[in-house]
């Protein structure tokens, strides 16, 4: 009878990496959120300087109504429907809107001020070399994604295992934060792309 058990991957001092990586991720998120605030500030400074206050920031809220309320300043209203449509209808920087990623960026920035955005590591793929009776070596994949158990798999008849496997690691956001379990690098790329797009929209306003 074969014994089954849990596959454990030892990839070194995880906690050390987590605490070293968390400030880097936090700084990137904060800088992107700040880019939106600076864009909004410069826009108001040019078009509606009387609307600027100590609390001026890019209008990101939890709900659509919250975003509308953030645009309720009389000076901003004087800019007309074009700005309203750009933010409320096109960008939709609220939870559940097309721009929910902007809301996620906003929330992550807030949380980073009070807690480290500690990433976690998960196995994305494990590649193993297997060899047949003629000593032909080929790669064999065992895949695990986002906390799911490793899929049951069988080696082809006549093959034997050549090594213990070469893991590929995903670094993801931990539970309890927006975009949790999302791989961090692709998420940051999405944040960058979205932020750049917003800045460009306001540059050509």
N, C-alpha and C positions, 0 to 999 in steps of 0.2 A: 504494500500500500504506500502511495506517495503521501507525504505530509505537506499540507498547505500552510501558508503563513503570510504575514504582511511583509511587503517589500519596503525596506527602509533605505532611504538615500541619505548618506552623510556628506553634506557639502560644506563642512567646516563651521566656523563660529558664526552662525546665522545672526544672532543678536547683535554682534559687532557690526556686521554689514548693514543690518536694518537701521541701527542708530546712526551710522555714517551716511547712509543713503537718504534718510528721511529729511534732513535739512536741505539737501540739494533739490529734492522734489518740491519741498515747501517753498524754496526761493524761486524756483521756476514758475510755480503757480502764482505766487505773489507778484512777480514781475509782470506776468501776463495780465493779471487783474489790474495792476497799476497802469498798464498801457491803455486799458479801456478808460480808466478814470482820467488820465491825462488827455486822452482824445476828447472826451466829453467836456472837460474843463476848457480846453482850447477852443472847442466849438462854441461853447457859451460865451467865452471871452470875446469872440469875434462877432457873434450874432445877437447875444442877449446877456451882456455883462452884468446887468442888474440882477440876474437870476443866480449868480454865484454866491455861495455862502461857505461857511466853514465845514459844512457837511456835504458839499457837492461831490457826487460820485456818479458813475455810469448807472443808469436806472435798471437795476436787476432786482426783481422781487419774486416772491414765492408764487404769486398769482397774477393773472392778467390785469385784474382790477388794481392790484398793488402797483404795477408798472404804470397804469393810467394815472393813478393818484400821484406817482412820483413826477409826472409831467404836468401837474396841476398848477405850477407856478404861473402867475399871470404873464410874466415876460416870455416864458416858454410858449404859452398858448398863442402869443402874438405872432409866433413864427409860422402858424398855420398848420393845415392838415398834412402837409408833406412830411414834416418831421414826425408827427404822430403816426402816420402810416408806416414810415421807415422803421420805427422802433416797435410799435405795438403789433402791426400786421406783418411786417417782413422779418425783422430780427427775432421777435417773440422771446425776450430774455426772461422767461419765467418757467416754473416747473410744469411740464406737460406741453409746453409750446415747442415749436420747431427749433427754437434756440435754447432748449433745455440744457445743452452742453455749457452755455454761458452761465446758467444758474448753477450748474455743478461746479464750474470753476469758481464762482463766487462763494459757494458754500465751503469748498475745500480751502479757500483762502481764509475764511473766517475760522474754520476749525484748526488750521495750522497755527493760528495765533494763541490757541489754548491747549493744543496737544500736538505731539509729533505725528505726522502722517506716516506711521510705520508700515513699510511694505512687507509683504510676505512672499515666500518663495514656493513655487509649486512645480511639479514635474510636468513638462509639456510633452516630451517624447523621450523614449529610451531606445537607442539603436544598439543592436547586438550583432556580432559577427557569428555566423553559423557555417559549419563545414560539412560537406557530404562525404561519402565513403571514398570519393576520388580526390579528396582534398581541395575541392572547389569551394572557395569562400564567398559568401554573399551576405548582404545586410538584411536584418530582420527587425521590424519595428514593433514595439509595444507602446501604446499611446494612452496618455492620461490627460484629461483636460478639466480644469476648473473644479477640482475637488472630487471628480467622479472616480470611482474605482477603476483600476487598470482592467481593460477589457480582457476576458478570457481568450487565450490564444494557444495554438498548438504548433509546434515545430513540424516542418514537413518530414515525412518518413525518411529515415536514413541520414538525417543531419544531427550534428552534435554542436553544443555551445562552445564557442572559442574564447569568449571573454565575459565579463560581468556586466557589460553594457556601458554605453556612453550617454549620459542623460543630457537633455536640453532643458534649461530652466526658464520659467516665466517669472517675472517679478510683477506682482499685482497689488492693487490697493486692498487693504485689509477690510474686514467687515465693519459696518457701523459708519462708513463715510460714503459720500456720493461716488458712484461708479465702482463700488466695491467689487472685488474679484476681476476688475478690468486690468489687462496688462498695462503697466505704467507708461512704457515708451510709446505705444500707439496712441494712448490717451493724451499724452503731452503733445504729440504731433497734431492731434485733432484740435487741442486747445490753441496751438500756435496758428494753425490754418484758419480757425474761426476768428481769433483775435485779429489776425492780419486782414481778413476779409472785412471786418467791421471798421478797422482803421481806414482802409481804402475807401469804403463807402462814405465815410465822413470827409475824407480828403477831397472827394469829387462831389460833395453835396452842393 
